[in-house]
Amino acid sequence: MKPMNRHLERHRTDRIGWLRAAVLGANDGIVSTASLVLGVAAAGATPQAVLVAGVAGLMAGAMSMAAGEYVSVHSQADTEKAEMERERLELERHPEAEHAELAGIYIKRGLTPELARQVAGQLMNHDALGAHVRDELGISDDLLANPIQAALASAASFAVGAALPLAVTALAPANGLTVWVSVTSLGFLALLGAMAARAGGAAIVAGAWRVTFWGALAMAITAGVGALFGAVG
């Protein structure tokens, strides 16, 4: 007897959360730090002053990312907890109505009314709150908001991204600082966009181009502002 073939599928949807946070943090780190360095350099500052500004930008950006992500995700977590508590009370007070509501969800998904009621009943007997939280509220255990984790991940990814143009700033010759930071930062952004696209199963060229274009625009505008203020000063 031949063994049964197993059809195993690998999906990338479980990567969306961490991939988005990592790419966003690293992208912000590269773009903001490179732009800051270019802006300060264009204003005529010394290489040492440019480096100090870059380090300050890394620290400030990482802390800002951590604080912003913590507040945002904590608000999401508070909302999720409040909705889950509200659902728990509804199940205690109106179990029949909640059963009908859950069955209605399954009917909309394609089940017959009789089967939908049976499925709803079995799921509620097993874990009523879990079934409603998952299928009515759209909250799963794997996707519950974690403020501390989100804050640390955002700060770390920003710091890693910011460290790349900062390292170039420290090592590049003073007379070619602007060119070195610009070219390498665009290269870092293109690589980041390509890696993110590949991990998410998207078009690599499009992902790399999208990230690089907006990074180049941000750096060009910041360098222009720096040069303008340097000329005025």
Secondary structure, DSSP 4 states (H G I P E B T S, - for coil): -PPPPP-----SGGGHHHHHHHHHHHHHHHHHHHHHHHHHHHTT--HHHHHHHHHHHHHHHHHHHHHHHHHHHHHHHHHHHHHHHHHHHHHHH-HHHHHHHHHHHHHHTT--HHHHHHHHHHHHHHHHHHHHHHHTS---GGG---HHHHHHHHHHHHHHHHHHHHHHHHHS-GGGHHHHHHHHHHHHHHHHHHHHHHHHTS-HHHHHHHHHHHHHHHHHHHHHHHHHHHHH-
